[in-house]
């Protein structure tokens, strides 16, 4: 297919150094599968570590050291910006101060990543400064197909827990996306389960966690965030000039 582009989205790895290697093995499986599917890019959409510990980031650095595909990292609410910078000094796309937001222009599809975590908090926040950065960055390439990535889902999932610890000021995010029709997909994590929503004109896909899956609690009396027997996994996003963009759940 003409102009095919393949993005492997791996999220909520929650790497731990004290779980007998389970989280590391799950990530290694996802990375191996992404290689088998000839991913052009691998993007880890936050909650890289479980407890913001240096040894967790050191373990993650060892796991991804020999990955042959271009690989990019972004933070989630379980992450620490300074520790990410220290553990991944060769990841030159990461700003050396402030928010870890960046854009990648090297591929047929542009990747725009916005860091909206709030240190010490579980929810996310789109600040006015962050919205301005996103607006300016998207305006730089209005004609190039674009995927925007963030950690927290920018829509209501109708889950009693995750909507309370989701993205604050999601309407501000939506107002920016609405101005940029080249945004074909928004991708995120945080929820540890697959869900699909929409922001303005753009479909939004929540990736699962590679480590464990949370169930859905919609009504009083239902258990909040139960770990379920559903498969952990990752997402494969495939785009071609003739066929558009499709997103696939890949179970582990």
NORFENCOR-V451937 format. One record per residue. RES is the residue in one letter. D_LAST is the distance of its C-alpha to the last C-alpha in Angstrom with 1 decimal. Layout:
res->[RES,RES]
d_last->[D_LAST,D_LAST]
//
This chain:
res->[X,X,X,X,X,X,X,X,X,X,X,X,X,X,X,X,X,X,X,X,X,X,X,X,X,X,X,X,X,X,X,X,X,X,X,X,X,X,X,X,X,X,X,X,X,X,X,X,X,X,X,X,X,X,X,X,X,X,X,X,X,X,X,X,X,X,X,X,X,X,X,X,X,X,X,X,X,X,X,X,X,X,X,X,X,X,X,X,X,X,X,X,X,X,X,X,X,X,X,X,X,X,X,X,X,X,X,X,X,X,X,X,X,X,X,X,X,X,X,X,X,X,X,X,X,X,X,X,X,X,X,X,X,X,X,X,X,X,X,X,X,X,X,X,X,X,X,X,X,X,X,X,X,X,X,X,X,X,X,X,X,X,X,X,X,X,X,X,X,X,X,X,X,X,X,X,X,X,X,X,X,X,X,X,X,X,X,X,X,X,X,X,X,X,X,X,X,X,X,X,X,X,X,X,X,X,X,X,X,X,X,X,X,X,X,X,X,X,X,X,X,X,X,X,X,X,X,X,X,X,X,X,X,X,X,X,X,X,X,X,X,X,X,X,X,X,X,X,X,X,X,X]
d_last->[27.1,29.4,28.2,24.4,22.4,18.6,17.1,13.6,13.4,11.4,12.8,13.6,12.4,15.2,15.8,18.1,20.4,20.9,17.6,17.8,15.4,12.3,11.8,12.8,10.5,7.4,9.5,10.5,7.4,7.1,10.9,11.0,9.2,11.6,14.3,13.7,14.2,17.2,16.7,20.1,19.1,16.4,17.1,15.9,17.2,18.4,18.0,17.4,19.0,19.2,23.0,24.6,25.5,26.5,24.8,21.4,22.2,23.6,20.3,18.4,21.3,20.9,17.2,17.9,21.4,20.9,18.5,20.6,19.7,21.6,19.6,20.9,20.6,21.8,22.5,21.4,23.4,22.2,23.4,26.8,28.3,30.6,28.1,25.8,29.0,29.9,26.7,26.2,29.8,29.0,27.1,30.3,29.2,28.9,32.3,34.1,35.3,34.6,31.5,28.6,28.8,29.0,28.9,27.8,30.0,29.1,27.1,28.0,26.2,27.4,25.1,26.8,25.3,27.1,27.0,28.0,27.2,30.1,30.4,30.6,29.4,26.2,27.2,27.5,30.7,31.9,35.3,38.1,37.8,34.1,34.9,37.7,35.6,33.0,35.9,37.6,34.5,33.6,37.3,37.3,35.5,36.2,35.7,32.4,29.2,27.4,24.1,24.7,22.2,22.7,20.8,22.3,22.2,25.7,26.1,26.4,23.3,25.7,23.9,26.6,25.0,23.2,26.1,28.3,26.3,25.5,27.4,31.2,33.4,30.8,33.8,34.9,31.6,32.0,35.6,34.6,31.9,34.5,36.8,34.5,33.7,31.8,28.8,26.5,23.5,22.8,19.3,18.6,16.3,17.7,16.9,13.3,12.9,13.4,17.1,19.6,23.2,26.0,28.4,31.6,30.9,27.3,24.1,21.8,18.0,16.3,12.8,10.4,9.9,7.3,9.3,10.2,11.3,15.0,16.9,19.8,23.4,26.0,29.0,31.1,30.3,26.6,24.6,23.8,20.2,19.0,15.6,14.1,12.0,10.1,6.3,5.6,4.9,7.8,10.8,12.7,16.4,18.8,22.5,25.5,29.2,29.7,26.7,25.9,22.5,19.4,16.1,12.9,9.7,6.7,3.8,0.0]
//
